[in-house]
């Protein structure tokens, strides 16, 4: 099953690489809000991705993280899709919930299961750890709910995470907000993926912070 899924991802990745080779890459980088330089053989573009910078070399499609970590095939696909689809529309400052994004309402149960539920389980009664993890990832603190922050998953893809802590009367709740322009930067299915990648980073960072406290 895993092998089959990897084959599907590899095919999607190869298609994305092929599609970008056929386009005016300079125009794509500008539309995506990336800095880049032209080389003798192609381009080198730097892409802010959460709290790291991914350096993409085209046309050989090498990906290097400023943190020296592995960049998964799924992440590479999302990065390429972002460049391919980028509309160039600037962020407007408005924030809308996931289910209000056109075409995504029927995806909500999947989104809730993959993104919201894990965060609710981990942080439902501990907003400080939630906030600490978000800020450690370069997040900007917000004033929504009992605790909230915005992560810039990609240059023009901010995601706001909001936590309402649970109590004797109400269970905990996590919500997300997006700029309406996100559909001009990512395919609909990738919005779930990038949100899941964000949630995974928040959870991982929280664990790392907890370990640091134990060591200290």
C-alpha positions as CSV (number, residue, x, y, z in Angstrom):
1,X,0.0,0.0,0.0
2,X,2.8,2.4,1.0
3,X,4.8,1.4,-2.1
4,X,1.8,2.1,-4.3
5,X,1.2,5.5,-2.7
6,X,4.9,6.4,-3.2
7,X,4.6,5.4,-6.9
8,X,1.6,7.8,-7.2
9,X,3.5,10.6,-5.5
10,X,6.5,10.0,-7.8
11,X,4.3,10.3,-10.9
12,X,2.7,13.5,-9.6
13,X,6.2,14.9,-8.8
14,X,7.6,14.0,-12.2
15,X,4.5,15.6,-13.9
16,X,5.0,18.8,-11.9
17,X,8.7,19.0,-12.8
18,X,7.8,18.4,-16.5
19,X,5.2,21.1,-16.4
20,X,7.5,23.7,-14.8
21,X,10.2,23.0,-17.4
22,X,7.7,23.9,-20.2
23,X,6.8,27.3,-18.6
24,X,8.6,30.6,-18.3
25,X,10.2,29.9,-14.9
26,X,11.1,33.5,-14.2
27,X,7.4,34.5,-14.5
28,X,6.4,31.7,-12.2
29,X,9.0,32.7,-9.5
30,X,7.8,36.3,-9.6
31,X,4.1,35.3,-9.3
32,X,5.0,33.0,-6.4
33,X,6.9,35.9,-4.6
34,X,10.2,34.1,-4.7
35,X,13.7,35.6,-4.9
36,X,15.9,33.9,-7.6
37,X,19.0,34.2,-9.7
38,X,19.6,33.2,-13.2
39,X,22.5,30.8,-13.8
40,X,24.3,29.5,-16.9
41,X,22.0,26.4,-17.0
42,X,18.8,27.7,-15.4
43,X,17.6,29.3,-12.1
44,X,18.2,29.0,-8.4
45,X,15.1,30.1,-6.4
46,X,14.8,30.5,-2.6
47,X,11.4,29.6,-1.2
48,X,10.5,30.5,2.5
49,X,8.8,27.4,3.8
50,X,7.6,27.7,7.4
51,X,10.8,28.4,9.4
52,X,13.3,27.4,6.8
53,X,14.3,28.4,3.3
54,X,14.2,25.8,0.5
55,X,16.6,26.4,-2.3
56,X,15.3,25.0,-5.6
57,X,17.6,24.5,-8.6
58,X,16.0,24.3,-12.0
59,X,16.2,22.4,-14.4
60,X,17.8,19.6,-12.4
61,X,15.2,20.0,-9.5
62,X,17.4,19.7,-6.5
63,X,15.9,20.9,-3.2
64,X,18.1,22.0,-0.3
65,X,16.8,23.1,3.1
66,X,18.5,25.9,5.1
67,X,18.2,23.6,8.1
68,X,19.9,20.7,6.3
69,X,16.9,18.4,6.8
70,X,15.3,16.0,4.3
71,X,12.6,17.4,2.2
72,X,9.9,14.7,1.6
73,X,8.4,13.9,-1.7
74,X,5.0,15.2,-0.6
75,X,6.6,18.5,0.4
76,X,8.4,18.8,-2.9
77,X,5.1,18.3,-4.7
78,X,3.4,21.0,-2.8
79,X,6.3,23.4,-3.4
80,X,6.2,22.8,-7.1
81,X,2.4,23.0,-7.3
82,X,2.7,26.4,-5.5
83,X,5.1,27.7,-8.1
84,X,3.0,26.3,-11.0
85,X,-0.3,27.6,-9.8
86,X,0.8,31.0,-8.3
87,X,-1.6,33.7,-9.4
88,X,0.6,36.6,-8.3
89,X,-2.4,38.1,-6.3
90,X,-1.2,39.8,-3.1
91,X,-2.6,38.9,0.3
92,X,-5.6,41.0,1.1
93,X,-5.6,40.7,4.9
94,X,-9.0,39.0,5.0
95,X,-9.2,35.6,6.8
96,X,-11.8,32.9,6.1
97,X,-12.3,29.4,7.6
98,X,-11.4,26.3,5.7
99,X,-15.0,25.3,5.0
100,X,-15.7,28.7,3.4
101,X,-13.0,28.3,0.7
102,X,-14.8,27.6,-2.5
103,X,-14.9,23.9,-3.4
104,X,-13.7,22.7,0.0
105,X,-16.7,22.2,2.1
106,X,-17.0,18.5,1.2
107,X,-13.3,18.0,2.2
108,X,-14.0,19.2,5.7
109,X,-14.4,15.8,7.4
110,X,-10.9,14.8,6.1
111,X,-9.5,18.2,7.1
112,X,-10.9,17.9,10.6
113,X,-9.5,14.3,11.0
114,X,-6.1,15.0,9.7
115,X,-5.4,18.6,10.9
116,X,-7.8,19.7,13.7
117,X,-8.3,16.6,15.8
118,X,-4.6,15.9,16.4
119,X,-4.1,19.5,17.6
120,X,-7.1,19.4,19.8
121,X,-5.9,16.2,21.4
122,X,-2.4,17.5,22.0
123,X,-3.2,21.1,23.1
124,X,-6.9,21.2,24.1
125,X,-6.0,21.9,27.7
126,X,-2.7,23.6,27.3
127,X,-2.8,26.8,25.2
128,X,0.7,27.9,26.4
129,X,2.4,24.9,24.8
130,X,0.4,25.5,21.7
131,X,1.5,29.1,21.5
132,X,5.1,28.4,22.4
133,X,5.3,25.8,19.6
134,X,3.7,28.2,17.0
135,X,6.0,31.1,18.0
136,X,9.1,28.9,17.9
137,X,8.2,28.1,14.3
138,X,8.3,31.7,13.4
139,X,4.6,32.3,13.9
140,X,3.0,35.6,14.5
141,X,0.8,35.8,17.6
142,X,-2.8,36.7,17.0
143,X,-5.8,37.7,19.2
144,X,-8.3,35.0,18.3
145,X,-9.7,32.5,20.8
146,X,-7.7,31.5,23.8
147,X,-4.5,31.3,21.8
148,X,-3.7,31.8,18.2
149,X,-0.9,32.4,15.7
150,X,-0.3,32.6,12.0
151,X,2.4,30.5,10.2
152,X,3.6,31.4,6.7
153,X,3.7,28.0,5.2
154,X,4.7,29.6,1.9
155,X,5.3,33.2,0.9
156,X,1.7,33.8,0.1
157,X,0.1,31.0,2.1
158,X,-0.5,32.1,5.7
159,X,-2.4,29.8,7.9
160,X,-3.9,31.0,11.2
161,X,-4.4,28.4,13.9
162,X,-6.8,29.2,16.7
163,X,-7.3,27.2,20.0
164,X,-10.2,27.4,22.4
165,X,-9.2,25.5,25.6
166,X,-11.6,22.9,27.0
167,X,-13.3,23.3,30.3
168,X,-16.0,21.6,32.5
169,X,-18.7,22.8,30.1
170,X,-17.1,22.7,26.6
171,X,-14.6,20.5,24.8
172,X,-11.5,22.0,23.3
173,X,-11.7,23.3,19.7
174,X,-9.2,24.2,17.0
175,X,-10.0,26.2,13.9
176,X,-8.0,27.5,11.0
177,X,-8.2,30.7,8.9
178,X,-6.8,31.3,5.4
179,X,-6.5,34.2,3.0
180,X,-9.1,33.8,0.3
181,X,-6.4,34.0,-2.4
182,X,-5.1,30.5,-1.4
183,X,-7.0,28.9,-4.2
184,X,-4.9,31.0,-6.6
185,X,-1.8,29.4,-5.1
186,X,-2.5,25.8,-4.4
187,X,-4.8,23.1,-5.8
188,X,-7.7,22.3,-3.5
189,X,-6.3,19.0,-2.3
190,X,-3.0,20.5,-1.5
191,X,-4.6,22.9,1.0
192,X,-5.3,19.9,3.2
193,X,-1.8,18.7,2.7
194,X,-0.1,22.0,3.6
195,X,-2.3,22.3,6.6
196,X,-1.4,18.8,7.7
197,X,2.3,19.5,7.2
198,X,1.8,22.6,9.4
199,X,0.0,20.7,12.1
200,X,2.8,18.1,12.1
201,X,5.4,20.8,12.6
202,X,3.5,22.3,15.5
203,X,3.2,18.9,17.2
204,X,6.9,18.1,16.6
205,X,8.0,21.5,17.9
206,X,5.9,21.1,21.0
207,X,7.5,17.7,21.7
208,X,11.0,19.3,21.2
209,X,10.2,22.1,23.6
210,X,9.0,19.7,26.2
211,X,12.2,17.7,25.8
212,X,14.3,20.8,26.3
213,X,12.4,21.6,29.5
214,X,13.1,18.0,30.8
215,X,16.8,18.4,29.9
216,X,17.1,21.7,31.6
